[in-house]
Structure formats: structure tokens, C-alpha cells
């Protein structure tokens, strides 16, 4: 998954400051996620991993919010500016995939704002890992369809 993140950054890095910053946030989120995923057992009120879990939750909310309230809007506006109806139709389908992961990721955040019950954290980390992978794949396709197709036309 981390390799895919780096690949996306190589493909679209430098194209747009907003996308660059967002892909950097994605990488930071993945690093934090991978660090916690490597832990085999958590204890309630874990003094070592509790702050890392809170940080992961914050990064997740920030990343999801930036996507929904900044990046997707800009990508859609660009396709609209170029009157690219095919891209907009494709993006609508991809957005449905992304939107399904949003609820799962926000539920994870809500559940782990407090670190008093970590009994299902290992399973929940596995589940959000799958959600993140699905989301990143759909987002990468959205970038390709809505932005990369027009990058040579943007001045």
C-alpha cells in the first residue's frame, strides 16, 4: 500500500500544490497506520500506542476532510471548466466508492477518540486498511480522469 502511495505521488506530484500537499498527507497517514498495524496486541489506555492512535484518527479525519472539501471540488471544477462530461460521469462513480469508505473511516475515528477499550483495535485496523486501499485506488483514478487528462491544457 505504501508503494502505491509513492507511485501516485510520482505520477501526480508537482502537478498541483493542493494535490501535492494532499498526497503528502496521505503518505503521513499511511506511515502512522503501518506503525500501528505492526502492533500485535493493544492494552486499554495504552500509554505508548494511545497517542499514536489519536494521531492516526486526526490524520484520517484531516485527510478525508481535505479530499471532500478541497481536492474533489477542485478536480470537479477543472473537468467542468473543460466541459469534460465523460470525466464527470466517471468521477461520479468513483466518488460513490470513496464515499462508502468515508463512513467507515469516520466511524473508526469516533470509536477510538477515547483509548479506554482497544479490544477490537487489531481487527478494526485491518478493516480500515482495506477501506484506505479502496479509497486511495478510487482517488488515484479520479485524479487521472479529472486532472491528469487536462494538465497540459492548464496554464
Secondary structure, 3 states (H helix, E strand, C coil): CHHHHHHHHHHHCCCCHHHHHHHHHHHHHHHHHHHHHCCCCCCCCCCCCHHHHHHHHHHHHHHHHHHHHHHHHHHHHHHHHCCCHHHHHHHHHHHHHHHHHHHHHHHHHHHCCCCCCCCCHHHHHHHHHHHHHHHHHHHHHHHHHHCHHHCCCCC
